[in-house]
Amino acid sequence: MSDNPTALVLLAEGSEEMEAVISIDVLRRGGIDVTVAGVDGPAPIRCSRGVVITPDVALDSVDENFDVVVLPGGAEGAQRLARSAKVGEILRKQEESGRWVGAICAAPIALQAHRVFENRQLTSHPSVKEMLESWGEYSDNPVVADGNLITSRGPGTAFPFALRIVGMLTDAQRMLEVRAPMMFPVQVS
């Protein structure tokens, strides 16, 4: 754990906005310094449901290391992450160094495309399950952590996904302190 944890959230056209914004917000509430990088540059990005998010930086300008790299899903966004050579370079560095990667919804396809985190326990949105079953030990759990990889299923699991990252980068107490004022339910009925 770092005294001042850092996160890089990757955004591409078609990224799932709930997964991006909830991750960014929850991580910042947890005291994590978050940088939002546009995969195709610093211009505003139209997400999967038409919400426009302006990244902090262009991914090509990122050269520092981060404690965690977060990949939001969204079918089109995940495909763009899977095709980006820079994303592949960053993911390989994270895996080799033992630093964290979080991928939610369809974004775990980028792990397979860039040949990282093979033979790990993972989950994803059901729409890409068949693609990933041969890449790792597939689970239908909402959030799955295996070593330095955290995966999750979709927009409805974005809060527990982001909270798990906060807990991994800080501690369980900080995760609880972030969760309580958000009124996050222990159990959804």
C-alpha positions, -999 to +999 in steps of 0.1 A: +000+000+000+012+035-009+008+064+015-006+085-014-023+059-037-028+068-073-052+056-100-054+059-138-089+056-153-089+049-190-117+064-211-125+058-247-155+066-270-183+043-259-170+037-224-198+030-198-203+063-180-216+049-148-187+026-144-162+054-151-179+081-130-186+058-100-151+045-100-136+080-103-158+094-076-155+065-051-117+064-055-114+101-049-136+098-018-112+072-006-083+097-009-069+082-041-054+106-065-072+098-098-061+108-133-086+103-161-069+096-194-085+097-229-073+068-249-076+088-282-065+121-268-076+149-244-108+158-262-142+152-245-154+116-248-190+106-257-198+076-235-222+047-242-253+066-232-244+100-246-228+114-214-197+135-223-167+133-200-136+154-204-104+135-195-076+152-175-049+141-200-043+122-232-032+087-226-002+092-248+011+118-224+010+094-194+044+080-184+043+077-146+033+046-127+000+042-109-010+020-081-041+009-100-053+012-136-090+011-140-108+000-173-145+009-175-165-013-198-191-005-224-190-026-255-175+000-278-152+014-252-139-021-243-131-027-280-112+005-282-092-004-250-085-039-265-071-023-298-049+004-281-012-004-281-007+021-253-033+004-232-015-029-238+018-014-228+004+000-196-014-032-187+018-052-192+038-028-169+011-032-142+012-069-144+050-072-144+053-048-115+026-064-094+005-032-094-033-034-096-056-035-125-094-032-123-116-041-152-154-040-152-182-051-176-168-058-211-134-043-203-118-076-193-116-084-230-087-060-231-068-082-208-071-111-232-064-089-262-032-077-247-023-111-233-021-101-196-035-117-164-040-151-180-052-180-159-066-157-132-100-158-116-122-131-133-157-120-141-173-097-167-206-087-182-224-119-194-222-106-230-184-113-231-184-144-208-177-169-237-147-149-249-131-149-214-139-185-202-108-198-218-086-169-206-091-175-169-112-191-142-145-175-149-169-166-120-204-152-119-196-133-086-202-095-087-166-086-079-136-110-082-101-103-069-072-125-078-038-113-069-034-078-083-065-081-106-100-070-097-129-076-122-166-069-120-198-074-140-214-041-150-229-008-140-249-023-111-217-037-095-196-005-100-200+006-063-187-026-048-160-028-075-147+007-067-151+002-029-130-030-032-103-010-050-103+015-022-100-013+003-071-029-016-052+004-020-058+017+015-074-005+041-108-020+052-114+009+076-111+035+048-134+015+026-160+015+054-156+052+060-162+059+023-192+036+021-211+048+051-220+084+041-229+072+006-257+052+022-246+022+002-268-007+012-254-038+028-280-058+009-302-047-020-337-060-019 
